[in-house]
Amino acid sequence: MTISPVALITVHRAAQATVTSALPHAPVVAEPRPRARQPRLAGTRGVLASALRRAADRVAPPVCSPAH
C-alpha cells in the first residue's frame, strides 16, 4: 500500500500541532465573554406592521381595495 506524500505531510503537521499544544508557551484560547443582550426586533416589527395595516384599513376610502 502506497501512502501519498501529501497525506504524510498533513498527518505530520496535525500530530505536531497536537503535541506542541501542551507546551507551556502554547497559545491560550481566551474565555468567552458574556454577550450583552440585544433587543429583539422581530416582535416589535410585527406589532408595528399590524398597527400600520389597521391604520391603513381605517384611512382608506371605501371604493379602494384593502391596503394589504
Summary of the structure (lengths in Angstrom):
residues: 68
radius of gyration: 30.7
end to end distance: 69.2
largest distance: 83.1
contacts: 86
relative contact order: 0.06
helix: 50%
strand: 0%
